[in-house]
């Protein structure tokens, strides 16, 4: 197996365009969560907060590609361009057949689905349907639109595993490069915010509803007063390649991926199980050939749901006790769904580079049920070499990655 490294990363987040914008906002402890007036117009929807992307110029993507893109594909394309630019990848690589794409979303564009059926059900006519609609609706929309716009001719993969999507995409891309099936993989996820996304969690009593008048105070991962998920949107994309390729090209190596695991929790389709999370963590440590004491920092999935945060806390405690720093970034910019793993890994890489741990925003009073692990509640200077990244999704899809600082031997 070949060693796999990350040489490029791109982000579109609720803070705006670019990894640097994300990093500076996290360093400053800024929340991007705001009140959403549109949500108040939806009957029965109790959660009125969210985090949305602003300041994106969609016209930077040529119209011939943009006309088949919903906003999630636009986010993914912009993030992909940033990753390729940083990795100094050009058309020779994208069109070689040795670069693939693994980019997923939770589902196709909900906004496009709504607009189509509003029109169709008005008179049951398809006469006004435009040819580009289907390409915005299909579940692999982000992956194929990125491939078309950037001229990528290799393998295409489009995982769809809700909150685990981009973590899985990166893991599967890592395996493709490691086994020599592709030389480069552009990996990540994207999602766009829609009231129906929020309603999914609201109906399950898992969306934040108590902070509608104080949006910056939610979500509150691990906190005693947390009350659920805050949904958001964006895209995160990483460029993976073999270590040999990166060295040969003379590009900066941002990080190395050394372990990946994904498991299915069959105990309950909605409620997380501690044992299944523990199994996933155990498998990723085994894949990375590491022991628990080798991990310097854990970036938790921690979405601020009551049950999810408790289960993850106990799973982490089982292996690491209170010796390894733990934080979640969702207090800063909410849950970007399919994009969350990749956006958070971009932030992790910046933490490694800058020697600082970003704390869990809004964590003021640690829930008794979430104690037993080392919570980070303020920025801390810390040398980080090896990181465990968790993403756990509805449907029992658990995923974990291990990332390591690259040191030129």
N, C-alpha and C positions, 0 to 999 in steps of 0.2 A: 504494500500500500504506500501511496505517495503522501507526504505531508502537505497539509492544506492551509493556506494563509489567506488573510483578507487584505486586499490592496486598494480598495476603494469603497466609499460609503456615501450615500445620498439620502436626504431626509426632506420631506414636506410634513410639517407638524402644525399644531394649532398656534405655535409661535411664529410660523412663517416658513419661508423657503431656506433650506440649507442646514447643514450640520452645525456650523458656527453659531447660527441664530438659536438653535436648540440648546447648545452648550452654554452660551452666555446667559440665557434665560434660566436654565437650571442652576447655574452658579449663583445667580442673583436671587434665587428662591422665589421666582415669579410663578404665579398661578395663571393658566390660560383659560380657566373655567369661567363661564359667564352665564347670565340669565338668557333664556331662549324664549322670546315672546311668542314665536310660532307654536311652541309646545303648549302654551296656555289655551290655544284655540282648539286643541284636540280633546274631544269629550272623553272623560275617564282617565286621561293621562295625568298622573300625579307628579311626575318628575319634570321640572321646568329648567333644568340646567344642562349644559353641554360645553364642548370645546370644539370650535370650528376653525378651518383654515382661511386666512385672509391674505391678501397681497400677492396672489398668484396671477401672472399674466398668461392666460391660456393661449394667446396668439404666438407665444414663442415656439409652439408646436405647429408645423405647417397644416393648413386646413385639410389637405388630402388625407392626413392621418387623424387629425382631430375630429373629423366629422363622424368617425366610428367610435369615439371615446366618450364615456361618461366621466364624471369628475374623478372617480377613483383611478381610472386609467391615465388621466392627465397627471394626477399626483404621482403615480408610479413611473410614468415616462420622465417627468422632471427629476425625480429622485434618481432614476437610473442614469440619466445623463450626468448628474453630479458624480455618481460613483465611477462611471467610465472615465470621466475627465480626470479625477484624482488618480485613478489607476493607470492613466496614460495609455488607454486602449483605443485603437483606431479601427478603420474599416477592414484592414487586413485581418484583424482578429475577429470582429463581429461577423464577417461573412465567410469565415474559414470552415464553418461546420463543426469547429471544435469549441465553440462557445454556446452554452445553453442558457435557458431561462427557467427559473422556478419562482414564480410570483403568483400568489393567490389572494383571494378575497373571501369574505364570509359567504356572500351570495353575489349574484349580478347586481346591477344598479337598481336599488329599490325606487329611487326617484323616477327613473325611466319606466319601470314597471307601472308605477302609479299613473304617470302621464299617459301611457299607452291605454290602460284599461279605462281611465276616465273618458278618453276619446272614444274607444271602441264601444263601451257600454251605453254611450249616449244614443246611438242608433244602430248598433251591431254592424258597423261597416268597417271594412279594412281599406277602403279607398284612399284614406289619408295617411296610411302607414308608410313611413319612409324606409328605404332599404337598410339604413344604418342602425335602425332600432335594435335588431336582433344582436348585433355585435356589441351593444352596450348591456344587453340582458344576459348573455351567456356567462356561465360560471367561470370560464377561462378567459374572460374579456381582458383583464389586466395583462396576462402573460402574452397573449397574441398581439395586443395593441403595442406593447413594448417591443416585441420582436419585429413587427412590421415597421414601426417608426425608426428603430435603430439598426435595422438590417441584420438581425441575428438569425442565423440559419441552422443552429444546432438543435439539441433536444429541447422540448417544451414540456414543462410540468406545471400544473396549477392546483396545488393542495387547497382544500377547503375544509378547515377544521376550526372555524371560529377563532377563539383566542390563541390557539396553538398554531395557526396557519403559517406565519412567517418563521417561527422557530422550526417547524417541520420543513419548510422550504429550504432554509439554510442547512438543516441537517441532511436532507436528501441531496442537496447540491454538494455538500461536503463529501458524501459517499461517492457521488459520481466522479468528482475530481480525484478522490483518494484511490478509486479503482481504475482510473485511467480512461473512463468512458468519455469524459470531456476534459479539456484543458482549462477552461474558464466556465464559471457559472454565475449568472446574475440572479441573486436570490433575495426574496423579501415578501412584502405583502402590502395591501392597500385597502382602505375602506372609506366610504363617505357616510356622513351622519344623516339619519332620517328619523322622523318620529316613530316609525314602526320598529326601528332597532331599539330605541329606548323603551317602547311599550313591551317588547319581549321580556326585558328584565323587570319592568314595572308590574306586569301581570304575575310574575313569580315572586313579587315582593323583594326583589333584589336590586332595585334602582334607588338612587338617593332621592329622597322626597322632603327631608326636613330642613334643607338649607337653600330653598328656592329664593329666599330673600338675602342670603349670604353666600353666593356661589363660590367665592374664593375659599370658603371653609370646608369644601367638600371636593372630592372624596377624601376619606380619612382612613387609609389602610392601617390595620392593626389597632386602631384607636378605640377606646371604650365607647365613644359616641358615634362610631361609624354607622351608616345606614344604607350603604349600597353603592353600586356602580354609577359613575358618571361617564356617559358615552361620548366619544370624540371621533376624530377622523384624521386621515393623513396617509403617508406612505413612508416606508423605510426600505432601502435596497442596499445590498452589499455585493461587492465583486470578489468572488472566490477564485483562487488559482493555485496551482501546485507551487511548492516552495522553489523547486528547480526553475520553473518558468519565471517567477518573480525575481529570482537572483539573476537569471540570464538577461531579463529586460532591464535590470537595474532600478526597479521602482521601490518606493518605501513600503515596507511590510508593517501594517498597522497592528496585526494580531494574528495568532495561530489558533485554529480550531483543533482540539485534540480529543473530543468526545461528543457523542450524540446518542440519545435514547428517546424512544417514544413508545408509550404503552396504552392499552385500553383498559379503563376501569369499568368492569361489567356489573358492579354492585348496584349502581343507580345511575340513570341517564342524566339526572339533574344535580344530585347532591354529591360533592366530592368525598372521596374516601382516603383517609390518612394512609392506609396500607398501600394503596395503589400509587400515591405520590412517593412514598418511601421506596417502592419497587423501582420507579422511574429514576430516582436519585441514585439508588444503588447500581442500576444498570449503567448510568452515564459515568459514574466513577470507575466502574469496571472497564468500560470502553476506553476511558482516558488513561487507564492503568495508574490510578491515583488512589490514595487514602483520604479520608475526610480531613486529616490535618494538613493536607497539601493545598486546600482551598483557602484563599485569602479574603474573599468577599463573595456574598451571595446576593444576586439581584432577584428579588422575589416577584412572583406574578402578582400576588396581593392586590385585589381589585377593590377592597373595602366592603365585600359582602360578609355577613356575619359568619356563615359556615366555612366559606372558602379560606378566609384569613386564619381561622382557628386550625383547620386541617393542615394548611401549609406550614404554620408555625410549629405544629407538633411533628410533622414530617422532618422539618429541618432540625428540630431539637434532637430527634432520634439519632442523627448522624453527627451533628456538630455541637450540640449543647449550646452554651452561651459564649463560646470562644471565637466565633467567626462573625464579623459585621454583616448585618442584613439591612437592606432598604428596598423600598418600592418607589418607582417614579410616577405611579399613577396619581398620586396626590398633586403632582404638578400639572399634568395635562390630560388627566382622565384616561379612559381605556380606548385606545385606537383600534381595538378589535384585531383584525387580521394583520394590521401593521405593527402591533405592539411589540412583538419580539424583536423585529429588525430595528425599529426606532430606538428601543431600549439598549440594544447591543451597540448601536452607534454611540450612545451616551456612555456605555461601559468602556468602550475603547478610549473615549476622551478622559474618563476617570483614570484609566491605566496610564495614559500619556501624561496627565497632569498631577498624578499622585494625590487625588482628593476623592472622597466618597460623598456623593450627593445624598442627603438624608431623605427620609420619608416625610414629605410635606403634610402638615395638618395632624401629625402624630404628636399629641400633647399628653395624653394619658393612656399608656399601654393597657389594653384589655387584659384582665387577669388570665383569660383563656389563651392569650397570645404571648404570655411571658415564657421565659425559659430559653429565649434566643437573644442575641445581642443586637438590639434595635439601634439604628443610627438616627438621631433626632436633630442633629445640626451638622453642617459640613465639617469633615474631619480630614486632615492631611494624613495620608496613609499610603504606604508602598503596596501596590496591588500587582501581583504577578499572575495569579490564577483565579478565575472567576467561574462560579456556577450560575447559570441563567435558567430560570424556570418559567414555563408557560403551561397553564392548565386550563382546559376548555370544557364548556358544556358538552355533554355527550360522552364524557369520560375519556377525552383525548389528552393525555399528559405528555409533555415534551420537555427535555432538558438538554442544554449544551454546556460544554466546558471550554472556556477560552483561556489562552495563555499569552502573556507578553512574549514577543519574539526577541530572542537574543542571538545575534550573529555569532555562531560558534567560531 
